[in-house]
Each structure stands twice: as C-alpha cells, then as structure tokens.
Amino acid sequence: MGVPREVLELENRSLGREGEPTLFRAYELLLEEWRRGSRDRDVGLHLMFLAWYLLCEPAHLTGLDERAVSQASLSAVFGKVHEHFQPTIRGDAEALYVVGLMAHLFPYVLGEVAEIDALAEEYRALYRALVPQGLTADIFIGRGAYGDYFASQSQVVGGY
C-alpha cells in the first residue's frame, strides 16, 4: 500500500527554493489514512515526520492552519503512531533513526523533555548497534519531504 501518491506529490511540492506550503495538507491526508485503519510502516513514518515538522517549522513554510489543529494534537498523533510501532521498532534501523533523531532535535515539542531525551538516546544506541556506520542517503531518495529531510541528515558527519 504505502504512502498515497497524492501525499508524496504534496510533500515534493514543498521542496526547494520554490517550495509551496503543502505539508499540512499532506498531513491531513495521511491522518485520514491512519484513521481509516492504514497501519503501513511508511504511512506511519511519514505521519510522524509531518506531525513533528509542523510542530518545528513556521506555518508560512508548512501551510499549517493553526486554527484547525493544535500543537497538542500534533504531538499526540506523533505519540500514538510511535506507540503503535514501538513493539517492532527495535529491529528497524530506519525507524529507530528517524524517530530518535526527531526526538533528539526537538524533544520539547513531543512531550516531557527528560522522557523524550531518554528515548532519543535509547534509539540512537539501538540504531547504531544495527547500523554502526549509519544509514546512507540513498534509502531516502524519492520519498518526498520525509526522504529529503532524512537524506540530508544522514550525511551529517558524526551525526545522530
């Protein structure tokens, strides 16, 4: 199943200098998918990313309608999706990397800072045990704004 084509198109439209503020609409569509019962791994990863990104970046870049959704609800979506995948995340290097990195970079948008910091450290250790040399950018290519963001992060020397 995977991430719907329309969502990837919206994510791709947000990229680059001429990027459009389309990420909130992508988030809304993915949230609808989730609420309809889609528990596809990539849907979950993109949904967590979009919820987190909407919390971190200004509305004029993301298209976030702050009247339609609160910061608390975005954080709650991230938490619920993470909770769903938590039982299987230990063996998934990509999921450990992206969730851990998001928690590491902006813990205060996701919940209690001490808990989120501890989660980030745990996921870093688990991820590095699976992939000591780190993930390569190529696994993220062609995967929308999610892929673009984590491809660039994966190239940071000595990064997460």
C-alpha positions, 0 to 999 in steps of 0.5 A: 500500500504505502504512502498515497501518491497524492501525499508524496506529490504534496510533500515534493511540492514543498521542496526547494527554493520554490517550495509551496506550503503543502505539508499540512495538507499532506498531513491531513491526508495521511491522518485520514489514512491512519484513521481509516485503519492504514497501519503501513510502516511508511504511512506511519513514518511519514505521519510522524515526520509531518506531525513533528515538522509542523510542530518545528517549522513556521506555518508560512513554510508548512501551510499549517492552519493553526486554527484547525489543529493544535500543537497538542494534537500534533504531538499526540498523533506523533505519540500514538503512531510511535506507540503503535510501532514501538513493539517492532521498532527495535529491529528497524534501523530506519525507524529507530533513526528517524524517530530518535533523531526527531526526538533528539532535535526537538524533544520539547515539542513531543512531550516531557523533555527528560522522557523524550531525551531518554528515548532519543538516546535509547534509539540512537544506541539501538540504531547504531548497534544495527547500523554502526556506520549509519544509514546512507542517503540513498534509502531516502531518495524519492520519498518526498519531504520525509526522504529529503529531510532524512537524506540530508541528515544522514550525511551529517558527519558524526551525526545522530 
